[in-house]
Amino acid sequence: MKQSEFVEALAAKHGLTQKMAGEILDSFWDLIVADVKKGDEVDFSYGKFILVKKAAHEGRNPLTGEHIKIVAKVVPQFKAGKKFKDAVAK
C-alpha cells in the first residue's frame, strides 16, 4: 500500500477529507521523527521506533575487492511488537 492509498483509506474509514487525513499522517510522522531524533524511543503496542548506533568498521567493495572504512552512524529502526507479529501471523 502506498502512502496515498493509505491516506485515502484512512479518510474513508473515519469520514475525513483526504487533506485532513494526510495532515494527520504527516503530524504522526513528524512527532515520531522529532522524538527519535532526540534519542527517545517511541513505543506503541504494535512496536517501537528507536535509534541504533552502528560502529565504524571495515568493509569491502564487492566489485574491486578493495577494503574501505565505513564510518560510524546512527540509523532509525522499527522493532515489531508481539501484538503486531501475532496480528500478521493470523
C-alpha positions, 0 to 999 in steps of 0.5 A: 500500500502506498502512502496515498492509498493509505491516506485515502483509506484512512479518510474513508474509514473515519469520514475525513477529507483526504487533506485532513487525513494526510495532515494527520499522517504527516503530524504522526510522522513528524512527532515520531521523527522529532522524538527519535531524533532526540534519542527517545524511543517511541513505543506503541503496542504494535512496536517501537521506533528507536535509534541504533548506533552502528560502529565504524568498521571495515568493509569491502567493495564487492566489485574491486575487492578493495577494503574501505572504512565505513564510518560510524552512524546512527540509523532509525529502526522499527522493532515489531511488537508481539501484538503486531507479529501475532496480528500478521501471523493470523 
